Amino acid sequence: MMKMQIGVLAFLVALSAIESGIASPNTVPAFLWSPHLQAGNGGMDEAVNYQVMSAKDLVDSVFTQGGWSNILCSEKKVEHPVVDVALVFIGRELLSSDVSSKRNSEPSLVNTLNGLFTASNFSLAFPYIAAPEEERMESLLLSGLKQACPHNVGVSNIVLSDSCFVEDGTIQKLSDLQSFKDHLLSRKETRKEGETDLVVLCSEGSGSNSQSGQSHSERESISELVSSVEQSGSKYTALYVSDPYWYTSYKTLQRFLAESGTGNSTVGVATTCDELCKFKSSLLEGILVGIVFLLILISGLCCMAGIDTPTRFETPQDS
């Protein structure tokens, strides 16, 4: 009971700090929790890091303060590993300002994260993460994993969703939420003692459909996947971090290319040229043609002015 009260206090402190105006429009929140980790596995039981840090620094903190290097790196593992699965949820919707209770645009998602965060034995909150604009969060995570485990990654199985963008073609990818559930269930039967799986689920954003045609919100994906892990009896640690900026620019470009390829237009955008449009185009065409002829005229006059001929000619002498 005391653990839960402290966890609730830590989460509320993080929310109050965000609400006080410290957060900028370019920062996103991140939450790390586990019902099975203890302070001895690395870091404090509950903590809130108020520093504005880069996404790379967040990954470093997850492996150091969060103890993931001791969990995932085979050369650093304890004799009896405390978790079987490391879950990573990369969202596309939350900003630091959205977590505020007064300006909460995703109350169900925040409430779900609040419940998981406060009910855990170990939790870390990072309210102000500078969202990466050049590199995806999943790529930074895998790079941090290789850096933390230079000799041997030690992860027996890495699985990503199709919506995650990574250049490594050897990593297994799954298409939908049900595939993740089936994978976790099968790994429960085949996982050897001492092995830890890394499961990364990248949200496709609100309004996106999976290949199976079913749409899942971030809250539903997190709740169902965590419930699936708990029902299987596996021990886990989880990280939620938002990465909305790359998603926004990528989906805008993707939608534009799709509409251009199919000939569809965005609703409310005119695709025909009316009388005013024709007048403007004709006027612009006339101006451009006039400029060309004016340049030709000026060039001709300059050439004629440059011709140097004698003003009078001597009369020929009679022989």
Stockholm file with secondary structure:
# STOCKHOLM 1.0

chainA/1-319         MMKMQIGVLAFLVALSAIESGIASPNTVPAFLWSPHLQAGNGGMDEAVNYQVMSAKDLVDSVFTQGGWSNILCSEKKVEHPVVDVALVFIGRELLSSDVSSKRNSEPSLVNTLNGLFTASNFSLAFPYIAAPEEERMESLLLSGLKQACPHNVGVSNIVLSDSCFVEDGTIQKLSDLQSFKDHLLSRKETRKEGETDLVVLCSEGSGSNSQSGQSHSERESISELVSSVEQSGSKYTALYVSDPYWYTSYKTLQRFLAESGTGNSTVGVATTCDELCKFKSSLLEGILVGIVFLLILISGLCCMAGIDTPTRFETPQDS
#=GR chainA/1-319 SS CHHHHHHHHHHHHHHHHIIIIICCTTEEEEEEEESSCCGGGSSCSEEECCSCEEHHHHHHHHHHTTCHHHHHCGGGCCSSCSCSEEEEEEESSCCGGGGSSSSCSCHHHHHHHHHHHHTSSEEEEEEEEECCSSSCHHHHHHHHHHHHSSSCCCCSEEEEETTCCCSCTTSEEECSHHHHHHHHHHHHHHCCTTCCEEEEEECCCTTCCCTTSCCCCHHHHHHHHHHHHHHHTCCEEEEEEECHHHHHHHHHHHHHHHHHHHTCCCTTCCCSCCHHHHHHHHHHHHHHHHHHHHHHHHHHHHHHHTCCCCSCCCCCCCC
#=GC SS_cons         CHHHHHHHHHHHHHHHHIIIIICCTTEEEEEEEESSCCGGGSSCSEEECCSCEEHHHHHHHHHHTTCHHHHHCGGGCCSSCSCSEEEEEEESSCCGGGGSSSSCSCHHHHHHHHHHHHTSSEEEEEEEEECCSSSCHHHHHHHHHHHHSSSCCCCSEEEEETTCCCSCTTSEEECSHHHHHHHHHHHHHHCCTTCCEEEEEECCCTTCCCTTSCCCCHHHHHHHHHHHHHHHTCCEEEEEEECHHHHHHHHHHHHHHHHHHHTCCCTTCCCSCCHHHHHHHHHHHHHHHHHHHHHHHHHHHHHHHTCCCCSCCCCCCCC
//
